[in-house]
Amino acid sequence: MKIKTRNKLIIGLFVLGVAFYGVIEGVVLPQREASQEEYRLQQRDPLTHDLDSILKFKSEYMGDASNLINLFCTLPLNHIAMSFQMDDEQFLVEVHYQDDADNVGDTQLRRALLYNATAAFALVDNLQQIQFVFLDQTFAVTRDAICTLYDEPLPKLLKASEWKEKVQAPLSDEDYVWNCTREIFQAQTKEDAGEG
């Protein structure tokens, strides 16, 4: 009698274990993977990008190359292969994207450029210039130009509520995005530069 009860208990525990395994493999893990994929996709869009994901890159100096590279690899446009050049004397970083700007989509590109420049200047204190270099175009911007968009110093924007209200919310207005990028970015195509 004890053997039958023990065998039933073992079989019951085995069935229960298989059921739990099935729930974990069939429900829990796919939901977690879907959630992670959704978050990853949200990080490509300046309107849904998570400020907390980049706060760890706050630095006084742009000379920490790995910090600056990791920052840009966490910002929107991070799905495009990129390389970097830094000029510590001019406090300039060049982000070289291995794609045409035209392939990103005009408004989405301009939105990302405004967002990425604001984030970089807010997080890296001595960074003064950024050049976003695509295969077909280059967009250059300075800290002073980005500062004209905000009524307070950039580092003060690094609070979730301030960031959403003053950095992200205005980016939903296409006219704002286009007007700002026309005013503060110096854009140049490869043909303009004589490289076409």
Rosetta silent file (secondary structure, phi, psi, omega in degrees, C-alpha in Angstrom):
SEQUENCE: MKIKTRNKLIIGLFVLGVAFYGVIEGVVLPQREASQEEYRLQQRDPLTHDLDSILKFKSEYMGDASNLINLFCTLPLNHIAMSFQMDDEQFLVEVHYQDDADNVGDTQLRRALLYNATAAFALVDNLQQIQFVFLDQTFAVTRDAICTLYDEPLPKLLKASEWKEKVQAPLSDEDYVWNCTREIFQAQTKEDAGEG
SCORE:     score description
SCORE:     0.000 S_00000001
   1 L     0.000  -42.407  179.327    0.000    0.000    0.000 S_00000001
   2 H   -64.741  -35.148 -179.029    2.796    2.419    0.848 S_00000001
   3 H   -67.637  -42.150  179.140    4.529    1.696   -2.466 S_00000001
   4 H   -62.772  -42.536  179.883    1.378    2.489   -4.461 S_00000001
   5 H   -65.233  -43.063  179.326    0.915    5.764   -2.565 S_00000001
   6 H   -65.303  -41.752  178.403    4.551    6.685   -3.034 S_00000001
   7 H   -62.855  -41.716  177.819    4.392    5.840   -6.759 S_00000001
   8 H   -63.427  -39.790  178.850    1.236    7.937   -7.134 S_00000001
   9 H   -64.458  -42.775  178.976    2.959   10.798   -5.315 S_00000001
  10 H   -63.905  -45.393  179.513    6.018   10.524   -7.577 S_00000001
  11 H   -64.348  -41.613  177.998    3.861   10.411  -10.703 S_00000001
  12 H   -61.107  -44.736  177.814    1.785   13.329   -9.406 S_00000001
  13 H   -64.939  -38.187  178.187    4.902   15.419   -8.722 S_00000001
  14 H   -62.964  -47.158  179.338    6.293   14.507  -12.156 S_00000001
  15 H   -62.035  -43.221  178.126    3.048   15.579  -13.873 S_00000001
  16 H   -61.338  -43.012  177.831    2.990   18.766  -11.808 S_00000001
  17 H   -61.875  -43.927  178.038    6.641   19.486  -12.761 S_00000001
  18 H   -62.826  -40.778  179.311    5.908   18.915  -16.451 S_00000001
  19 H   -63.507  -45.623  177.525    2.888   21.233  -16.197 S_00000001
  20 H   -61.880  -42.380  178.031    4.958   23.980  -14.538 S_00000001
  21 H   -59.749  -43.966  179.251    7.688   23.527  -17.146 S_00000001
  22 H   -62.835  -40.626  178.583    5.069   23.833  -19.894 S_00000001
  23 H   -64.893  -43.706 -179.183    3.645   27.034  -18.365 S_00000001
  24 H   -65.145  -48.190 -178.060    7.100   28.559  -18.024 S_00000001
  25 H   -71.666  -35.538 -173.849    8.198   27.582  -21.539 S_00000001
  26 H   -92.605  -20.958 -175.685    4.873   28.221  -23.218 S_00000001
  27 H  -124.469  -57.572 -172.206    3.611   31.323  -21.428 S_00000001
  28 H   -64.119  -53.421 -177.258    6.042   33.061  -19.069 S_00000001
  29 H   -64.230  -44.626  176.872    9.182   33.105  -21.247 S_00000001
  30 H   -61.316  -37.107  177.701    7.393   34.159  -24.482 S_00000001
  31 H   -65.600  -40.606  179.164    5.640   36.972  -22.596 S_00000001
  32 H   -66.550  -41.422  177.919    8.937   38.136  -21.134 S_00000001
  33 H   -64.402  -40.634  178.042   10.634   37.976  -24.537 S_00000001
  34 H   -64.304  -40.197  178.158    7.758   39.911  -26.117 S_00000001
  35 H   -64.629  -42.565  178.321    7.987   42.521  -23.367 S_00000001
  36 H   -65.384  -39.320  178.364   11.745   42.855  -23.855 S_00000001
  37 H   -65.944  -41.574  177.780   11.303   43.177  -27.624 S_00000001
  38 H   -61.765  -43.627  178.277    8.623   45.854  -27.152 S_00000001
  39 H   -61.729  -44.078 -179.960   10.933   47.780  -24.806 S_00000001
  40 H   -60.220  -42.348  178.576   13.807   47.474  -27.284 S_00000001
  41 H   -67.400  -35.781  177.397   11.622   48.864  -30.073 S_00000001
  42 H   -63.714  -28.005 -178.306   10.450   51.717  -27.830 S_00000001
  43 L   -74.213  -12.572  176.082   14.089   52.714  -27.366 S_00000001
  44 L   -81.686  -17.111 -174.087   14.333   53.442  -31.096 S_00000001
  45 L  -108.185  122.580  179.168   11.670   56.144  -30.859 S_00000001
  46 L   -57.939  -26.351 -178.672   12.453   59.479  -29.162 S_00000001
  47 L   -74.856  -21.667 -178.003    8.820   59.766  -28.061 S_00000001
  48 L  -121.576    2.420 -178.853    8.986   56.540  -26.026 S_00000001
  49 L   -60.891  142.873 -176.782   12.694   56.329  -25.189 S_00000001
  50 L   -92.655  110.754  179.447   13.414   55.640  -21.509 S_00000001
  51 H   -54.522  -40.172 -177.474   15.498   58.393  -19.895 S_00000001
  52 H   -58.106  -27.403 -178.174   16.558   56.018  -17.104 S_00000001
  53 H   -69.440  -16.535 -177.114   18.381   53.835  -19.639 S_00000001
  54 L  -114.890   -8.885 -177.798   20.904   56.617  -20.348 S_00000001
  55 H   -60.546  -27.441 -179.640   21.367   58.343  -16.983 S_00000001
  56 H   -67.450  -11.127 -179.509   24.236   55.993  -16.142 S_00000001
  57 H   -95.305    9.097  177.252   26.261   57.677  -18.907 S_00000001
  58 L   -60.311  131.804 -177.048   26.342   61.066  -17.140 S_00000001
  59 E  -154.924  149.900  175.283   29.910   62.358  -17.217 S_00000001
  60 L   -77.134  -26.484 -170.948   31.830   65.573  -16.845 S_00000001
  61 L  -127.837  139.920  176.723   34.160   64.708  -19.719 S_00000001
  62 L   -78.908   -8.843 -176.318   33.705   63.365  -23.233 S_00000001
  63 L   -65.008  -16.638  176.346   37.193   61.809  -23.075 S_00000001
  64 L   -80.483   90.300 -172.792   35.755   58.557  -21.710 S_00000001
  65 H   -58.603  -44.016 -176.935   35.267   57.008  -25.138 S_00000001
  66 H   -65.087  -35.977  177.635   33.478   53.866  -23.985 S_00000001
  67 H   -63.183  -46.588 -178.264   30.977   55.932  -21.994 S_00000001
  68 H   -66.930  -41.356  178.559   30.196   58.159  -24.977 S_00000001
  69 H   -63.416  -46.076  179.837   29.948   55.210  -27.377 S_00000001
  70 H   -63.557  -34.174  175.978   27.638   53.320  -25.028 S_00000001
  71 H   -59.471  -54.005 -177.798   25.460   56.414  -24.694 S_00000001
  72 H   -65.194  -29.525  177.790   24.915   56.678  -28.455 S_00000001
  73 L   -75.474   -6.077  178.624   24.394   52.912  -28.689 S_00000001
  74 L  -107.774  -13.265 -179.025   21.513   53.302  -26.209 S_00000001
  75 L   -85.618  165.474  173.250   19.850   56.296  -27.910 S_00000001
  76 L   -52.403  153.764 -171.985   17.405   56.196  -30.833 S_00000001
  77 L    78.582    8.724 -178.473   19.020   55.248  -34.161 S_00000001
  78 L   -72.153   -8.685  177.873   20.923   52.538  -32.269 S_00000001
  79 L   -81.970   -6.806  177.957   19.623   49.947  -34.749 S_00000001
  80 L   -98.245  131.693  177.359   21.921   51.427  -37.422 S_00000001
  81 L   -57.681  139.711 -176.918   25.543   50.277  -37.392 S_00000001
  82 E  -145.734  158.000  172.071   27.780   53.146  -36.308 S_00000001
  83 E  -135.329  171.738 -170.895   31.352   54.121  -35.596 S_00000001
  84 E  -136.038  149.977  168.671   32.805   57.119  -33.808 S_00000001
  85 E  -134.266  138.771  179.782   35.511   59.750  -34.038 S_00000001
  86 E  -126.672  141.288  175.489   36.309   62.128  -31.215 S_00000001
  87 E  -121.267  100.480 -176.755   38.261   65.345  -31.176 S_00000001
  88 L   -69.161  -21.437  179.205   39.127   66.169  -27.558 S_00000001
  89 L   -77.056  -36.682  178.597   40.577   69.553  -28.519 S_00000001
  90 L   -96.603   -0.857 -177.977   37.369   70.772  -30.162 S_00000001
  91 L    54.719   48.989 -174.293   35.135   68.761  -27.790 S_00000001
  92 E  -120.275  137.514  169.563   33.538   67.187  -30.863 S_00000001
  93 E  -121.708  135.692  173.331   32.123   63.726  -31.454 S_00000001
  94 E  -109.413  125.496  176.356   31.303   62.403  -34.907 S_00000001
  95 E  -106.230  112.444 -177.435   28.790   59.580  -35.060 S_00000001
  96 E   -97.985  110.406  178.795   29.180   57.783  -38.406 S_00000001
  97 E   -91.664  138.444 -177.767   26.051   55.821  -39.347 S_00000001
  98 L   -92.427   50.064  178.737   26.412   53.089  -41.953 S_00000001
  99 L  -159.367  163.476  174.671   23.188   53.988  -43.749 S_00000001
 100 L   -78.487  141.997  175.378   21.636   56.834  -45.712 S_00000001
 101 H   -60.879  -35.030 -179.670   19.686   59.397  -43.715 S_00000001
 102 H   -59.913  -25.189 -178.939   16.977   59.109  -46.370 S_00000001
 103 H   -76.979  -13.822 -177.981   16.355   55.496  -45.295 S_00000001
 104 L   -83.478  -33.479 -174.183   15.331   56.549  -41.781 S_00000001
 105 L   106.174  128.094 -170.989   12.411   58.778  -42.749 S_00000001
 106 H   -53.787  -57.395 -175.620   12.582   62.564  -42.635 S_00000001
 107 H   -67.136  -43.384 -179.870   10.562   63.373  -39.532 S_00000001
 108 H   -61.601  -40.042  178.455   11.755   60.335  -37.571 S_00000001
 109 H   -63.222  -49.794 -178.068   15.371   61.196  -38.403 S_00000001
 110 H   -63.658  -38.601  177.011   15.016   64.837  -37.375 S_00000001
 111 H   -61.265  -45.981 -179.090   13.188   63.851  -34.198 S_00000001
 112 H   -66.480  -38.776  179.281   16.004   61.416  -33.308 S_00000001
 113 H   -63.179  -44.903  177.838   18.719   63.977  -34.082 S_00000001
 114 H   -61.447  -46.115 -177.899   17.112   66.553  -31.768 S_00000001
 115 H   -64.300  -49.450 -176.883   16.598   63.970  -29.048 S_00000001
 116 H   -63.997  -40.623  178.934   20.070   62.426  -29.299 S_00000001
 117 H   -65.855  -43.885  178.337   21.815   65.792  -29.343 S_00000001
 118 H   -59.953  -47.051 -179.487   19.823   67.004  -26.329 S_00000001
 119 H   -61.174  -46.877 -177.664   20.598   63.801  -24.422 S_00000001
 120 H   -63.547  -45.323 -179.694   24.309   63.877  -25.260 S_00000001
 121 H   -69.029  -33.177  179.127   24.769   67.527  -24.336 S_00000001
 122 H   -71.068  -31.917 -174.399   22.722   67.104  -21.139 S_00000001
 123 H   -93.822  -26.038 -177.042   24.728   64.068  -20.043 S_00000001
 124 E  -116.061  105.471 -168.691   28.274   64.976  -21.118 S_00000001
 125 L   -59.749  -39.971 -175.102   29.238   68.306  -19.598 S_00000001
 126 L   -99.234    4.590  175.337   32.146   69.332  -21.819 S_00000001
 127 L   -67.578  127.822 -176.371   30.802   68.034  -25.148 S_00000001
 128 L  -115.634  -25.258 -175.818   30.403   71.070  -27.416 S_00000001
 129 E  -143.152  145.257  173.997   29.736   69.732  -30.938 S_00000001
 130 E  -133.281  136.126  170.714   28.178   66.679  -32.560 S_00000001
 131 E  -119.021  120.610  175.078   28.258   65.652  -36.178 S_00000001
 132 E   -95.296  106.873 -172.574   25.806   62.953  -37.211 S_00000001
 133 E  -105.639  112.696  174.944   27.411   61.584  -40.380 S_00000001
 134 L  -102.286  171.244 -178.612   25.270   59.408  -42.643 S_00000001
 135 L   -64.918  -27.658 -176.720   26.364   57.970  -45.983 S_00000001
 136 L  -110.515  -17.067 -176.282   24.411   60.646  -47.859 S_00000001
 137 E  -150.721  157.989  174.061   24.240   63.596  -45.430 S_00000001
 138 E  -127.461  138.203  177.432   25.871   65.145  -42.385 S_00000001
 139 E  -122.439  120.866 -179.021   24.061   67.051  -39.641 S_00000001
 140 E  -113.018  142.508  179.984   26.146   69.220  -37.305 S_00000001
 141 E  -148.204  150.889  178.184   24.937   70.846  -34.109 S_00000001
 142 E  -112.965  160.904  175.403   26.492   72.700  -31.184 S_00000001
 143 H   -57.004  -46.198 -178.276   25.664   72.752  -27.500 S_00000001
 144 H   -57.725  -40.351 -179.803   24.769   76.464  -27.749 S_00000001
 145 H   -65.331  -43.873  178.607   22.251   75.772  -30.515 S_00000001
 146 H   -64.908  -38.583 -179.244   20.530   73.000  -28.539 S_00000001
 147 H   -60.337  -27.882  179.708   20.466   75.205  -25.414 S_00000001
 148 L   -65.208  -16.857 -178.200   18.338   77.767  -27.283 S_00000001
 149 L   -81.233  -15.194 -171.855   15.474   75.235  -27.284 S_00000001
 150 L  -126.134  149.894 -177.902   15.143   75.110  -23.504 S_00000001
 151 L   -95.246   16.422  176.889   14.587   77.701  -20.813 S_00000001
 152 L  -151.121  162.833  179.851   16.913   76.017  -18.322 S_00000001
 153 L   -58.378  142.620 -175.472   20.346   74.370  -18.302 S_00000001
 154 H   -54.592  -43.427 -179.401   20.327   70.987  -20.028 S_00000001
 155 H   -60.419  -24.415  179.008   21.365   68.922  -16.963 S_00000001
 156 H   -71.654  -15.155  178.668   18.270   70.203  -15.121 S_00000001
 157 H   -79.023   -9.904 -172.048   16.123   68.426  -17.715 S_00000001
 158 L   -80.111   39.850  171.817   17.409   65.031  -16.548 S_00000001
 159 L  -119.621  140.190 -172.318   14.397   64.306  -14.339 S_00000001
 160 H   -50.391  -47.415 -176.546   11.698   62.025  -15.771 S_00000001
 161 H   -67.880  -42.288  178.624    8.864   64.577  -15.577 S_00000001
 162 H   -63.984  -43.881 -177.684   10.976   67.443  -16.978 S_00000001
 163 H   -61.331  -47.186 -179.444   12.360   65.224  -19.745 S_00000001
 164 H   -63.087  -43.908 -175.335    8.910   64.062  -20.845 S_00000001
 165 H   -73.321  -44.816 -170.001    7.422   67.556  -20.737 S_00000001
 166 H  -100.050  -21.921 -179.844   10.244   69.634  -22.200 S_00000001
 167 H  -106.295  -53.758 -173.535   12.202   67.239  -24.410 S_00000001
 168 H   -78.736  -46.838 -175.160    9.906   64.421  -25.548 S_00000001
 169 H   -56.695  -45.902  179.760    6.443   66.032  -25.715 S_00000001
 170 H   -61.760  -23.633 -178.483    7.430   68.821  -28.162 S_00000001
 171 H   -70.592  -12.156  177.166    8.872   66.190  -30.517 S_00000001
 172 H   -77.229  -13.913  178.623    5.376   64.921  -31.289 S_00000001
 173 L   -92.395  109.293 -176.789    4.742   68.197  -33.178 S_00000001
 174 H   -60.262  -38.238  179.349    6.162   67.777  -36.703 S_00000001
 175 H   -61.903  -43.194  177.249    6.282   71.535  -37.310 S_00000001
 176 H   -58.736  -47.810 -177.958    8.354   72.006  -34.144 S_00000001
 177 H   -59.634  -49.343 -177.790   10.734   69.224  -35.217 S_00000001
 178 H   -66.539  -42.776  179.793   11.227   70.603  -38.729 S_00000001
 179 H   -63.891  -44.383 -179.739   11.584   74.226  -37.613 S_00000001
 180 H   -63.236  -45.597 -177.167   14.107   73.361  -34.892 S_00000001
 181 H   -68.647  -33.483  176.419   16.253   71.197  -37.112 S_00000001
 182 H   -65.791  -37.370 -176.561   16.239   73.810  -39.867 S_00000001
 183 H   -78.310  -39.830 -169.233   17.308   76.499  -37.397 S_00000001
 184 H  -108.001  -16.436  178.141   19.908   74.721  -35.305 S_00000001
 185 L   -98.722  139.337  171.339   21.404   71.950  -37.453 S_00000001
 186 E   -97.237  111.987 -178.062   23.838   72.589  -40.235 S_00000001
 187 E  -104.390  143.770 -179.313   22.973   69.975  -42.843 S_00000001
 188 E  -147.394  127.881  175.311   25.157   69.073  -45.763 S_00000001
 189 E   -84.597  165.280  179.173   24.706   66.413  -48.428 S_00000001
 190 L   -63.980  -34.329  178.145   27.684   64.568  -49.898 S_00000001
 191 L   -64.855  -40.354  177.912   27.051   66.408  -53.189 S_00000001
 192 L   -60.780  -34.534 -177.592   27.212   69.774  -51.365 S_00000001
 193 L   -84.486   -2.464  179.825   30.559   68.724  -49.926 S_00000001
 194 L    80.173   22.166 -179.507   31.850   67.717  -53.368 S_00000001
 195 L  -106.399    4.632 -175.705   31.924   64.024  -52.535 S_00000001
 196 L   -84.494    0.000    0.000   29.111   62.992  -54.911 S_00000001
